[in-house]
Structure formats: structure tokens, C-alpha cells
Amino acid sequence: MQPTLFRLEESPARYESLQQFLADSPWGPGLLVRACAERVAPEIGVTAWVVDDTGIVKDGKHSPGVKRQYSGTLAKIGNCQVTVSVHAVGAQGTLPLGWRLSLPEEWCDDLLRRRKAKIPDEVCFQTKPELAAAVCEDAARWDIPIAPILADSAYGDDARFRTELHAQELEYVLAVSAKVSVYGPETTFAVSERTGTVGRRRSVALPDRKPESVRALALRLPKRA
């Protein structure tokens, strides 16, 4: 906000007015983000949506969601807020599709602290992958090009995040760590036959072997794989 007003050579009084508008007025920022996205997305040649999180360095303990936690911005643990974002990326630039403040559990459970920071009662704890999935779900309903979603293993390791994107019929390319369990290409899944006449008919397909880590799978696959 401050650099924008300085570039426009606005007065300190206008700065205070805009600050109050952003902080206290009951306007819906999502409408503005959507309008900007639908106008700009066709101009940048969108090829991917990128999920990531950003640390915002803070002093003190009163800013919403602030705590000592890992910050990619600092590349270490520090006192900061963390926001989850999704950006559309194209040949001509990038475009924000949405942000979510990551609110730690200790903040969610502290009613007095929440009230002082003006955090709405309906806001509850969500993991970073859950926040990212919600932003992707919102953006997928807009009139913008939908592209494969990219994210690092902090998101790719979360099976619920992958499942949610699949349920929304969104394509994705996510990094996973070597410890993640998978089933090899030779695995078959089948619904086992019901024994006897008691109980409900089985409907879940089960694998014919145990899972293995990505590392173990990679080591036993041929070099050409």
C-alpha cells in the first residue's frame, strides 16, 4: 500500500484513509482478486498454477497468526506470519489467485487474543495444504484458464491435498519426499469376495501387496525407468 501511494504522490492523509479502508471496512477483497484475475489471466498465457507459502517477518506477538515458526523468506525459524498463496504463472508474468493466512492452533484456541486481533469466530485451524486446496477450489470457478498445479513436497506429501485436487478434477504435478509410501506398477487392486451371507457387500478395492517408499521403488526400477 505504501509504495503504491508514494508512486502516485498521494498525501499522508490519503495514506491514513486507505489504511483504515483496508483494515476496518467490511469490503470483500475476494471480489477484487477475482476481477483482476479474470482481466489479467488471458494476457499472460497461463501455463501453471503455483502453490507456495511466504513468511512475513514481524516483531511482537499481536499481529494475527504471528509466532516463532519456519519462514522460507528467512530460511530459518523466526517471529513471523505465514501466508499460503496460489499464483497463475505464464510466459508474460504472474498473477495472484488468492492468499490465506495460516493461523496456528495456539491462536485458534486463545479467544482473547483472537478478539484483540479481530479474527472472525468462524475462522478455525487449517493446515497449509487445506488452505491451498480452498484457494484452488475458489479460483477453478472463475473465468480464467485452468492449468496444472505445481507445489513442493510440503504440499505433495499430504495425501488429503492430492485427493482434494483430484476430486475437483484439477491436474497437478507435486513433489514428494522419498519416504512417501506408494504401490509399484505391478500392483493389482481387487474387491475381495464376501464370505458368508452376513454383512454388507464389500466395495473397497484392496492391493495384493504392501506399499513401499518412493526411495525403495526408485532403487529397484531399471535405469531406463
N, C-alpha and C positions, 0 to 999 in steps of 0.2 A: 504493500500500500504506500509506504513512504517514498520509495524510489519513483513510483508512478506519478505521485503528486509533485515531486520535485521536478521531474521532466516536463510536467505541464505548467510549472511555475505557479502553482497554487499557493494560497496563503496559509499560515498556521491555523487560522480559524477553520478553513475548509478541511484541513487535516483532522482537526478535532471532531468536526461534524461527520466525516466519513468513518472515523474510528468508532464513533458512537453508533452509526448505522450498522456497521459490520458486527459489532459486539452485542448490541442490545435490541435491535429492531427485529420483529418477527417475520422476516422475509425468508423465502425458500431458496437457498443457494443452489439446490439441485436443478431448479428450472433454468437458471443461468448457465450452469455447466452443460446441460443438455442442449440448450440453444446454441452455445458456442461450438459444441462438438458437431452438431448437425450442419453447421455452416462451414466449419473448417475441414472436417474429415475428407470430403470429396476433393479438397485442394492439395492434400499431402500424399496421396497414393498409399493408403494404409496397407501394410504388409503383415503386421503383427500387433497384438496387444501384450504389453509387458507389465507383469506384476512385480512389485518390489516394495520395500519399506525404507523409510528415511528417519534418522534421528534428528531431533531439533533440540539443540543444547539449551538448557535452562538453568538459572540459579534459583535456589529456594525450593519449596515444596508445595506451593499453592496453585501453580498452573495445572489445569486438568490433565490427569494421567501421568504427571511427572514422577519419576523415581530414578534410582540408580539402576541402569539396565544397559544391555549391549546396544551400541549405536554404530551402524555402518558408516555414518558420517565421521565419527571419531575413530572408528576401527578399534574400539575398546569399550569397556564399561564406563559409563559416565552418567551424570544427572541430566536427564533429557526426557522429552516426549517422543513417542514413536508413532508415525502415521503410515498406513498402508495405502498404496496408490495403484491405479491401473492407467497406463498411457497407451494410446494408439500411436504406433510408430510407422513412418512412411519415408519414401525417398526424399520428400521435401520438408520433413520436420517431424515433430512430435506434438501430441495433443492430449491433455489430461482428460480422462473419462470419469474420474472420481477419486475421492480420498476418504479414509476412515481413521479416526483417532483410535489407537489401541489403548483401551482402558484396563489397566491391571486389576486383578481380582481384589487386591487390598483397597483400591479406590472404590470398587463396586460395593464393598461391604461397609464402607465408612460413610454413613448417612450425613453426618455433619459436614464432613469435607466435601461431599458431593453438592450439598446445598450451597455452600460458600462459592464453589466453582461453577454454579449454575448448570450442573449436569442433569438433564431430564430424568425423571423417575423411570421411564420405560427403557433407558439405556442399561444393558446388562453386559456381563463379561462375554466376550467372544474371542476366539483365537485369531491370530493374524490370517491364517487360511480361510477361516469363516468370514472374516471381513472382506477379504479379496473376492471370494465367491459371490458375496452380496453385491459388490460393485459390478462384477462381470454380468450378473443376472440383470441388474438395472440397465446397464449400457446395451445389452443384447436386445432390449425392447425399443431402442431408439432407431431413427432413420439414418444409420451410419453403416459403413462396410464392417462386417464381422470377419475377424481374422484369427488365425491360431494364437492361442495364449501361451506366452513364454514365462517361465519362472525358474528360480534356482531350487535347490533341494530343500530349503526351509519350507517350501510350499509343496514340492513334488513328493516329499516323503509322507505327506499327510494323505492317507487313503480316502478320507472323507472329502477332501478338497477335489481329488481326482474324480470321485464318484459324483460329486455335485456338478462339476463341469460336464461330465458325461450325461447326466440327467437333463441338463439344459441343452444338450446336443451341440456343445461347443468343442471345437477341436483344440488340442493342446500339445505342446512339446515341453515337458518338465524334466529338469534334472532330478536324479535320485541318488542317494548315497549308496555305497557298496554294501551296506548292511541290510538294505530293504529286502524283504522276502518276496520271491517270485516263483512261478511254476515254469519249468522248461518247456520248450516247444513240443516235446514228445508226450506231454501230459494229456490225458483224456478225462473228460468230466461226464458223469452219467448219474441219472436219478436211480437210486437203488430200489429194488423191488420191495414192496411191503410184505412183511412176514405175518401171516395170520389175517384175521378179519377185524381186529380191534385197532382203533386209532385212525387218524386222518391219513389220507394218501400223501406220500412223500412228494415234494415238488422241488427240492433244492438239489441241484447237480453237485456231486462231490468229486474231488480229484482222486486219481488212482495212486497217488504218491504224495509224499510230504513236500512242502515248499523248501526252497534253498535260497541263500543270499545271492544278490546280484554278482558279488565277487566270485562266489563258487561257480555260478553259471558261466561267467565270463572265462574263468580259468579252464573249464572243461570243454568249451566250444572250440571248434577248429579255427585256425588263424584266419581262414577266409571269411569267417562269420562277421 
